[in-house]
Amino acid sequence: MFKQLRNKFLILNLVIISVMMLFAFSSIYFITYNDVYKNIDIELHKISEFNRRPKENPKEFEPKINNEQPPEERSISFVLITDGNGNIINSTSIFEMDKEFLETAKNTALSKNLSSGKFKLDGYYWAYLLTTNDIGNKITFLDITSRQDILINLIYTFLVVAFVMLIVIFFISRYFANKAIQPIKEAFDKQTQFIADASHELKTPLAVINTNVDLVLSNDNTTIGSQSKWLNYIKSEVERMSKLTNDLLYLTKINYSDIKMIYTNFSLSETVENVILTMEAVIFENNINLQYDIEPNLIITGNNEQLKQVVMILLDNALKYTNIKGKVNISLKKSHNKITLSVSNTGKGIPKESIDKIFDRFYCVDKSRSRDSGGYGLGLAIAKAIVEQHGGNISVSSILNESTTFMVELPIASQ
């Protein structure tokens, strides 16, 4: 699909550029053509004026004795005087001209029935000007081979330049087309992967629900109380599905909704302290050593509930993946014009190849452990989306089999 899109883009681009080049080259050619033939016409009239008197000797050029001078840088030319019947009665040329050649040139010019024009004779291009006088006709001929060659060479030059330019433009357009399509392709691939992952995560609880429903239905003579085991399994999976769909909807709302969140100034210090208080029981039950250093009265502009959720996600992750009798450290500090939240824990750590993927939707470093803890790999994706929506940045660093640290940087509230 993307290959076809790229090819359509290339074809459209090449067609537009080809039309533009054709227009530009045609304009240049016709301007040059008109200029050349305008000069030819002027030169023909000058030659015709210069040779307005017939010479006695048709084969020799006799310079005039008066002050009239021929045009400068004059091309090869000759003039024929014919009577009313078209017979040559006089000719003027600075070169000896073959009688048969003169006759052919005269017949060619007269056969066109035009006062001026051009023709090719013996491999040379000639322009002529036909005027009528009392005797008959006066035909002025001018060799325009060199100028005609210039026009022909101009066409060949344009064709070569156009061909080379189209090749260069093709590769440049292909490069930029790939660059332009790449983000679309990546977004499409992520969307496809997202749908596939969501379908997979929903498939498992649906299969469990279906199996337990079949078990309940197969024992239709028993009481509800005796079927509580299977019903509890169904309820548990329904709750898991409900959590998954809520997280997906929330993530979609954050990323794609046009609804603007209400931002206010609030104390992030108090928010972090409240989250720690709500998690104290879990920390105590898991026999985890919690240390925290919260700088008081750090005011931030944002949505309190959203940033509270970020803190809960990071702390919950730290508690889940901390080793037995491990340590969790929470730090909230002001650094220049930013507030930095750091949540670290001891434990297995995150492999180097997983660092770049840790914030992707449905990505879990340890899938079996994530399923036991009821996670789907959406928490960090939600946390990243919220932090970025608040103009901040979230990052992770880890030392394998030692510790993992998540760091959030948020802009401080303007005074």
C-alpha positions as a printed Julia matrix, in Angstrom:
415×3 Matrix{Float64}:
   0.0     0.0     0.0
   2.73    2.45    0.97
   4.8     1.43   -2.05
   1.86    2.27   -4.32
   1.38    5.57   -2.49
   5.05    6.4    -2.96
   4.91    5.5    -6.67
   1.82    7.68   -7.18
   3.61   10.53   -5.46
   6.67   10.03   -7.69
   4.62    9.87  -10.91
   2.62   12.98   -9.97
   5.81   14.81   -9.04
   7.57   13.85  -12.29
   4.54   14.78  -14.41
   4.29   18.22  -12.78
   8.03   18.86  -13.14
   7.98   17.59  -16.75
   5.16   19.98  -17.64
   7.0    22.85  -15.96
  10.26   22.04  -17.78
   8.4    21.67  -21.1
   6.81   25.07  -20.6
  10.11   26.68  -19.57
  12.17   25.11  -22.37
   9.46   25.83  -24.96
   9.33   29.46  -23.9
  13.11   29.78  -24.13
  13.16   28.04  -27.51
  10.39   30.15  -29.06
  11.9    33.37  -27.75
  15.27   32.36  -29.24
  13.61   31.2   -32.47
  11.72   34.47  -32.92
  14.84   36.48  -32.12
  16.95   34.54  -34.65
  14.42   34.84  -37.45
  13.8    38.46  -36.67
  17.53   39.11  -37.18
  17.47   37.01  -40.34
  14.59   39.09  -41.71
  16.4    42.33  -40.87
  19.56   41.06  -42.56
  17.63   39.96  -45.66
  16.12   43.43  -46.0
  19.52   45.05  -45.57
  21.03   42.81  -48.26
  18.08   43.48  -50.53
  18.49   47.25  -50.05
  22.23   47.08  -50.57
  21.72   45.22  -53.85
  18.8    47.28  -55.11
  20.65   48.15  -58.36
  21.24   45.32  -60.82
  24.82   44.65  -61.87
  26.02   44.28  -65.45
  28.11   41.23  -64.66
  26.01   38.62  -62.89
  28.97   36.49  -61.81
  31.17   39.06  -60.16
  30.72   41.21  -57.16
  31.38   44.88  -57.95
  31.77   47.16  -54.94
  29.95   50.47  -55.11
  31.92   53.66  -55.31
  29.43   55.68  -53.24
  29.24   55.88  -49.45
  26.72   53.04  -49.1
  28.29   50.12  -47.16
  27.16   46.51  -46.8
  26.04   45.27  -43.39
  28.79   44.21  -41.0
  29.6    40.5   -40.47
  27.52   39.62  -43.45
  26.68   35.93  -44.07
  26.89   34.19  -47.43
  24.15   35.62  -49.6
  23.16   36.23  -53.19
  20.47   38.11  -55.07
  18.59   37.0   -58.21
  16.65   39.3   -60.58
  14.04   37.54  -62.7
  11.77   38.76  -65.45
   8.01   38.33  -65.52
   8.38   34.76  -66.79
  10.71   33.76  -63.96
  13.9    33.7   -66.02
  17.08   34.87  -64.28
  18.32   38.06  -65.9
  20.83   39.1   -63.24
  22.56   37.74  -60.14
  24.75   39.27  -57.45
  27.08   37.29  -55.2
  30.58   37.6   -53.76
  31.18   33.95  -54.75
  30.96   32.09  -58.01
  27.58   30.36  -57.9
  26.67   27.35  -60.05
  24.0    28.17  -62.6
  22.1    25.02  -61.81
  22.21   25.86  -58.1
  20.85   29.37  -58.77
  18.08   27.94  -60.9
  17.11   25.4   -58.24
  17.12   28.06  -55.5
  14.94   30.36  -57.66
  12.43   27.61  -58.5
  12.23   26.53  -54.85
  11.55   30.07  -53.65
   8.97   30.81  -56.38
   7.18   27.48  -55.82
   6.36   28.38  -52.22
   4.26   31.38  -53.32
   5.37   33.3   -50.24
   7.14   36.63  -49.91
   9.63   35.09  -47.49
  10.54   31.69  -46.12
  13.27   29.09  -45.8
  14.29   25.82  -47.41
  17.09   23.28  -47.4
  19.25   22.84  -50.48
  22.38   20.71  -50.87
  22.68   20.28  -47.09
  22.42   24.01  -46.33
  19.56   26.06  -44.96
  18.61   29.2   -46.88
  16.24   32.03  -46.08
  14.82   34.15  -48.9
  12.96   37.42  -49.41
  10.86   37.92  -52.57
  10.04   41.42  -53.77
   8.37   42.56  -56.99
   9.66   45.38  -59.21
   8.99   46.77  -62.69
  11.19   44.17  -64.36
   9.91   41.11  -62.53
  11.0    39.67  -59.19
  13.96   40.23  -56.92
  14.85   37.28  -54.7
  17.4    37.74  -51.88
  18.93   34.56  -50.45
  20.81   34.23  -47.14
  22.68   31.21  -45.77
  21.22   30.52  -42.29
  22.76   27.06  -41.75
  24.79   28.1   -38.68
  21.78   29.72  -37.05
  19.55   26.78  -37.87
  22.16   24.46  -36.35
  22.09   26.57  -33.18
  18.32   26.09  -32.9
  18.61   22.34  -33.53
  21.44   22.03  -31.01
  19.32   23.97  -28.54
  16.58   21.36  -28.86
  19.08   18.53  -28.32
  20.56   20.37  -25.34
  17.12   20.82  -23.81
  16.34   17.12  -24.3
  19.61   16.02  -22.66
  19.21   18.51  -19.79
  15.58   17.46  -19.28
  16.52   13.77  -19.27
  19.33   14.29  -16.74
  17.15   16.54  -14.58
  14.32   14.01  -14.56
  16.71   11.26  -13.44
  18.13   13.47  -10.67
  14.67   14.67   -9.65
  13.41   11.07   -9.65
  15.99    9.97   -7.08
  15.58   13.16   -5.02
  11.79   12.78   -5.1
  12.08    9.12   -4.18
  14.26   10.0    -1.2
  11.87   12.68    0.08
   8.84   10.49   -0.71
  10.29    7.74    1.49
  11.01   10.34    4.17
   7.47   11.73    3.96
   5.79    8.31    4.0
   7.95    6.88    6.78
   6.09    8.6     9.67
   2.75    7.55    8.14
   3.99    3.99    7.76
   5.28    3.93   11.33
   1.97    5.3    12.64
   0.06    2.72   10.59
   2.3    -0.1    11.83
   1.86    1.06   15.42
  -1.89    1.22   14.96
  -1.93   -2.26   13.44
   0.24   -3.6    16.25
  -1.94   -1.8    18.79
  -5.1    -3.45   17.42
  -3.39   -6.85   17.29
  -2.12   -6.52   20.88
  -5.48   -5.3    22.18
  -7.25   -8.18   20.42
  -4.78  -10.65   21.89
  -5.19   -9.25   25.41
  -8.98   -9.36   25.11
  -8.95  -12.85   23.64
  -7.46  -14.46   26.76
 -10.05  -13.25   29.31
 -12.85  -13.94   26.84
 -11.62  -17.53   26.49
 -11.49  -17.9    30.29
 -15.0   -16.45   30.64
 -16.34  -18.73   27.91
 -14.78  -21.81   29.51
 -16.14  -21.01   32.98
 -19.59  -20.25   31.6
 -19.59  -23.66   29.91
 -18.65  -25.26   33.22
 -21.48  -23.49   35.02
 -24.0   -24.43   32.34
 -22.88  -28.06   32.36
 -23.86  -28.3    36.04
 -27.37  -26.96   35.77
 -28.63  -28.93   38.79
 -26.23  -27.36   41.26
 -26.78  -24.21   43.3
 -25.18  -20.86   42.63
 -23.14  -21.18   45.82
 -21.49  -24.37   44.57
 -20.57  -22.6    41.32
 -18.98  -19.6    43.08
 -15.48  -20.7    42.1
 -16.25  -20.44   38.38
 -18.29  -17.29   38.83
 -15.42  -15.65   40.68
 -13.11  -16.52   37.77
 -15.6   -14.9    35.39
 -15.86  -11.81   37.59
 -12.07  -11.53   37.81
 -11.66  -11.7    34.03
 -14.47   -9.2    33.49
 -12.69   -6.81   35.85
  -9.45   -7.33   33.91
 -11.24   -6.6    30.63
 -12.9    -3.55   32.14
  -9.52   -2.23   33.31
  -7.99   -2.87   29.89
 -10.78   -1.09   27.99
 -10.72    1.83   30.43
  -6.96    2.18   30.0
  -7.29    2.04   26.2
 -10.03    4.66   26.19
  -8.03    6.86   28.56
  -4.91    6.55   26.42
  -6.87    7.38   23.27
  -8.45   10.35   25.01
  -5.04   11.71   26.02
  -3.45   11.23   22.59
  -6.24   12.1    20.19
  -8.98   14.01   22.0
  -9.53   17.67   21.14
 -10.9    18.28   24.64
  -8.57   20.58   26.56
  -7.81   19.56   30.14
  -8.29   22.12   32.9
  -4.9    23.15   34.24
  -4.43   24.83   37.61
  -1.52   25.63   39.9
  -1.11   23.0    42.6
   1.57   21.58   44.88
   3.18   18.56   43.29
   4.92   17.93   46.63
   1.57   17.31   48.32
   0.4    15.11   45.44
   3.46   12.85   45.7
   3.16   12.64   49.5
  -0.54   11.65   49.21
   0.31    8.87   46.74
   2.99    7.54   49.11
   0.47    7.52   51.97
  -2.06    5.51   49.92
   0.62    2.95   49.0
   2.04    2.53   52.53
   0.03   -0.6    53.25
   1.24   -2.32   50.08
   4.82   -1.29   50.86
   4.55   -2.71   54.38
   2.98   -5.98   53.2
   5.79   -6.56   50.67
   8.46   -5.8    53.27
  10.0    -3.12   51.05
  12.26   -0.39   52.35
  10.87    2.95   51.11
  12.98    6.1    51.24
  11.77    9.45   49.99
  13.05   13.01   49.8
  10.29   15.46   48.88
  11.11   19.14   48.59
   8.09   21.04   49.96
   5.91   23.6    48.16
   6.89   22.77   44.58
   4.11   24.4    42.54
   3.31   23.21   39.04
   0.7    24.1    36.42
  -1.26   21.08   35.22
  -3.99   18.58   35.96
  -3.63   17.25   39.49
  -5.45   13.96   38.87
  -3.41   13.13   35.78
  -0.04   13.79   37.42
  -1.2    11.87   40.49
  -1.82    8.94   38.17
   1.73    9.25   36.78
   3.19    9.04   40.29
   0.99    6.04   41.12
   1.99    4.23   37.91
   5.71    4.75   38.57
   5.48    3.8    42.25
   3.28    0.79   41.5
   5.79   -0.41   38.89
   8.65    0.07   41.34
   6.85   -2.01   43.99
   5.98   -4.79   41.53
   9.52   -5.23   40.24
  11.48   -4.68   43.46
  13.21   -7.79   44.78
  12.39   -9.27   48.17
  13.42   -6.9    50.98
  14.44   -4.46   48.26
  14.54   -0.7    48.33
  12.4     1.97   46.62
  13.61    5.57   46.54
  11.44    8.58   45.62
  12.91   12.03   45.1
  11.22   15.32   44.16
  13.55   18.27   43.61
  13.6    21.67   41.97
  16.37   22.07   39.4
  16.65   25.49   37.73
  13.27   26.06   36.03
  12.2    22.4    36.21
  10.85   19.99   38.79
  12.42   16.53   38.71
  10.65   13.45   40.04
  12.81   10.34   40.4
  11.48    6.86   41.27
  14.07    4.1    41.58
  13.99    0.52   42.8
  16.39   -2.36   43.26
  15.75   -5.53   41.33
  16.45   -7.35   38.07
  16.57   -4.16   36.05
  15.65   -3.68   32.4
  17.71   -5.24   29.59
  19.42   -2.76   27.29
  17.39   -3.89   24.25
  14.15   -3.13   26.11
  14.97    0.42   27.2
  13.76    2.0    23.94
  10.54   -0.06   23.95
   9.59    0.3    27.61
   7.09    3.12   26.91
   5.41    1.32   23.98
   1.83    0.15   24.43
   1.46   -3.47   25.6
   5.22   -3.87   25.96
   6.25   -5.95   28.96
   9.82   -6.93   29.81
   8.6    -9.97   31.75
   5.26  -11.03   30.25
   4.61  -13.85   32.69
   5.16  -11.57   35.68
   2.99   -8.86   34.15
   0.08  -11.31   33.76
   0.45  -12.51   37.37
   0.32   -8.89   38.56
  -2.65   -8.06   36.32
  -0.77   -5.66   34.04
  -1.15   -5.14   30.31
   1.86   -2.94   29.6
  -0.22    0.24   29.24
   0.79    2.05   32.42
   4.07    3.54   31.22
   2.51    4.47   27.87
  -0.19    6.38   29.78
   2.42    8.01   32.02
   4.47    9.14   29.03
   1.41   10.58   27.26
   0.41   12.57   30.37
   3.93   13.89   30.98
   4.34   14.98   27.36
   0.9    16.62   27.44
   2.21   18.72   30.34
   5.27   19.76   28.32
   7.6    17.46   30.25
   9.87   14.53   29.57
  10.1    11.01   31.01
  13.13    8.74   30.75
  14.48    5.52   32.22
  17.91    4.21   33.09
  18.74    0.78   34.41
  21.65   -1.32   35.63
  20.93   -5.01   35.05
  20.44   -7.01   38.27
  20.91   -3.84   40.35
  18.42   -1.01   39.92
  16.03    0.88   37.66
  15.3     4.62   37.76
  12.43    6.5    36.1
  12.89   10.25   35.88
  10.2    12.82   35.08
  11.0    16.44   34.3
   8.19   19.0    34.36
   8.27   22.78   33.86
   7.78   24.76   37.05
   4.72   27.01   37.34
   5.28   30.58   36.17
   4.95   33.2    38.89
